[in-house]
Amino acid sequence: MKNFIKVVLSGLLLFSAYSCSKQEEFTESIFVDEPELTPDIKTYKFDKWLEDNYLIPYNLDFRYKLPEIDSDIDYNLVPTRLDKSMDMAILIKYLWFDVYGKIVSEDFLKTNGPRIIKLIGSPAYNPSLGTMILGTAEGGIEVTLYRCNELSSTNVDMMNEYYFKTMHHEFAHILQQQKTPPKEFDNYSAGYYDPTGWQNRTASEAASIGCVSPYASSQPREDFVEVIAVYIVKSDAQWQALLDLASKPGVNASGQTVANNLPMRGDDIIKAKLEICRKWLAEAWGVDLDAMHKEVQERQKQIDDAINQGLSEINAIN
Ligand SMILES: [Zn+2]
């Protein structure tokens, strides 16, 4: 069963919704109808921490309580447990917001970041396709992360695969929705994108056609953000292992070699794509991708400390 459950990250393009909000200077919160936060609420300490760390600095509503009206009714979804919500909120700040704050600028995510982050406890399965959705970015203002009840802070690779890669993937969609990446990117694996059959590809097959993951081989716009997200979260050794895999012929799930007619080897394609992403992030956004990668790698070594510090901040709230 596990082989049939592949990962889908989707970015819904709703350009108009973003352009409206971007015009406005947000001096006042757009979430004026939220109920007032008072100490008699059971989750007061955490909610206050969210207010101090997301709402006030980033005008961002961090939604973990999953009101029914606010979830996708096409799926059976469950809310995220409180302890997992706390860990996620702390780690999203530590591995995403604080990284941009340090590497790019304090204002970067205040201007370009999402206005809503939503946590869902369960995955959203697509049984007919054998896939599951791990994240969505809508209209440049909302990022949803699924499967949050499975969070385990002891397994960095698992967290990267299911949450942090998803987070950077979705945020790269938000940036991509505003400034079009170079069209040249789409040429490298042209003819081999497969929007409906990508989930049947192995990592080896995808790498051999110059894609950093099977999902990256679904379509160029997904490929583009996957390069950025995978490069940020993978260690140097893991990235090198991916390039090594991509330098060899692709092997499918049945163990057969799958040939392709691309003029370049998979590893050279991935390097060329990374260079395009690196240049676009630097020139269009002033983001140093290598500095981001380095900072995230350092932070990933201190995840437990970050969680403990965040939890003591929450506990210290009166
Ligand atoms: Zn996507």
Residues whose N, C-alpha, C, O or C-beta is under 5 A from the ligand:
A	BS01	ZN	L9 S10 G11 E222
